[in-house]
Amino acid sequence: MIIEWALHVATVAVALAALLCALRLWRGPSVADRILALDTLTINAVALVGLLGLRWQTALLFEAVLIIALLGFVATVALARFVARGDVIEQGHEQGQP
């Protein structure tokens, strides 16, 4: 009984946090704010899928949580490198060029 109530409250809280992150992603104002909002939105998605896994009592959603978290981390690193350097993968140097 208490666990079900706590799952409902947690789901509503995380959904509200996701909506606020989506608003920050939409409004910005800077690129860094949008990247941070996207990363936080990924964390909220992980939490929501994990809560649904607990509510529906299925282990399959916990594998989805791992995949979402991994993709979110890689996307955040790629976006940060792109903003900082202008490319994600550093190109190799040709022979004879410094």
Secondary structure in CASP SS format (residue, H / E / C, confidence):
PFRMAT SS
TARGET T0000
AUTHOR 0000-0000-0000
METHOD secondary structure of the structure
MODEL  1
M C 1.00
I H 1.00
I H 1.00
E H 1.00
W H 1.00
A H 1.00
L H 1.00
H H 1.00
V H 1.00
A H 1.00
T H 1.00
V H 1.00
A H 1.00
V H 1.00
A H 1.00
L H 1.00
A H 1.00
A H 1.00
L H 1.00
L H 1.00
C H 1.00
A H 1.00
L H 1.00
R H 1.00
L H 1.00
W H 1.00
R H 1.00
G C 1.00
P C 1.00
S C 1.00
V H 1.00
A H 1.00
D H 1.00
R H 1.00
I H 1.00
L H 1.00
A H 1.00
L H 1.00
D H 1.00
T H 1.00
L H 1.00
T H 1.00
I H 1.00
N H 1.00
A H 1.00
V H 1.00
A H 1.00
L H 1.00
V H 1.00
G H 1.00
L H 1.00
L H 1.00
G H 1.00
L H 1.00
R H 1.00
W H 1.00
Q C 1.00
T C 1.00
A C 1.00
L H 1.00
L H 1.00
F H 1.00
E H 1.00
A H 1.00
V H 1.00
L H 1.00
I H 1.00
I H 1.00
A H 1.00
L H 1.00
L H 1.00
G H 1.00
F H 1.00
V H 1.00
A H 1.00
T H 1.00
V H 1.00
A H 1.00
L H 1.00
A H 1.00
R H 1.00
F H 1.00
V H 1.00
A H 1.00
R H 1.00
G C 1.00
D C 1.00
V C 1.00
I C 1.00
E C 1.00
Q C 1.00
G C 1.00
H C 1.00
E C 1.00
Q C 1.00
G C 1.00
Q C 1.00
P C 1.00
END
